[in-house]
């Protein structure tokens, strides 16, 4: 079955770059979109962006200047980089497989990785 | 950006109850509306897409409806495993925003 697993640094210092990777198993990376979503402590879900297997990306405007999502299909992985982080970027970061139907649908999720921004 | 507003923010119910959660979009999104269930410390689970279509494996006690700006999620015969937070999300245009969530608690 489709499984996704995030891995990240746990702790990032303010102004540095956060990098999180998602490893995919049980699904081809060639025919889908791949998304990142985050959830601040005690908060709701925030869509960050997605990447298509062609390399086309779409980002949330509120994060666009700081976000890069990339795909490494040969490793069955995709990654999120978020630059110039502040405490407001502290969150659980989820990756999700995304299928295109009535818009992009987040049908399989990873368990999430906690990233804390603190000096 | 499209704003999604859920009501109520929290809801108390007893086992066996029928509950309704409402989601409103700030502009028309046709039927591009999805629902997710999240339990504490877990990833969201995809329940419903296109406003009313059940994802594979989701029990028929869950149902959704609506079109345009107003949508509902109904849970029939609430069981202990249904107590969770429910989120709506629009997939009409980016950024694909979520509602703030509705926490279903046991009465």
HADDOCK unambig.tbl for C-alpha pairs under 7 A between the chains (distance, minus, plus):
assign (segid A and resid 44 and name CA) (segid B and resid 100 and name CA) 5.41 0.50 0.50
assign (segid A and resid 44 and name CA) (segid B and resid 101 and name CA) 6.49 0.50 0.50
assign (segid A and resid 45 and name CA) (segid B and resid 98 and name CA) 6.22 0.50 0.50
assign (segid A and resid 46 and name CA) (segid B and resid 97 and name CA) 6.74 0.50 0.50
assign (segid A and resid 46 and name CA) (segid B and resid 98 and name CA) 6.74 0.50 0.50
assign (segid A and resid 47 and name CA) (segid B and resid 95 and name CA) 6.70 0.50 0.50
assign (segid A and resid 47 and name CA) (segid B and resid 96 and name CA) 6.12 0.50 0.50
assign (segid A and resid 47 and name CA) (segid B and resid 97 and name CA) 6.29 0.50 0.50
assign (segid A and resid 60 and name CA) (segid B and resid 94 and name CA) 6.83 0.50 0.50
assign (segid A and resid 60 and name CA) (segid B and resid 95 and name CA) 5.00 0.50 0.50
assign (segid A and resid 102 and name CA) (segid B and resid 32 and name CA) 5.68 0.50 0.50
assign (segid A and resid 102 and name CA) (segid B and resid 50 and name CA) 5.96 0.50 0.50
assign (segid A and resid 102 and name CA) (segid B and resid 91 and name CA) 6.92 0.50 0.50
assign (segid A and resid 103 and name CA) (segid B and resid 32 and name CA) 6.65 0.50 0.50
assign (segid A and resid 103 and name CA) (segid B and resid 91 and name CA) 4.85 0.50 0.50
assign (segid A and resid 103 and name CA) (segid B and resid 92 and name CA) 5.90 0.50 0.50
assign (segid A and resid 104 and name CA) (segid B and resid 91 and name CA) 5.91 0.50 0.50
assign (segid A and resid 106 and name CA) (segid B and resid 46 and name CA) 6.87 0.50 0.50
assign (segid A and resid 107 and name CA) (segid B and resid 46 and name CA) 5.57 0.50 0.50
assign (segid A and resid 109 and name CA) (segid B and resid 43 and name CA) 6.36 0.50 0.50
assign (segid A and resid 110 and name CA) (segid B and resid 43 and name CA) 6.62 0.50 0.50
assign (segid A and resid 111 and name CA) (segid B and resid 42 and name CA) 6.22 0.50 0.50
assign (segid A and resid 111 and name CA) (segid B and resid 43 and name CA) 5.14 0.50 0.50
assign (segid A and resid 112 and name CA) (segid B and resid 43 and name CA) 6.61 0.50 0.50
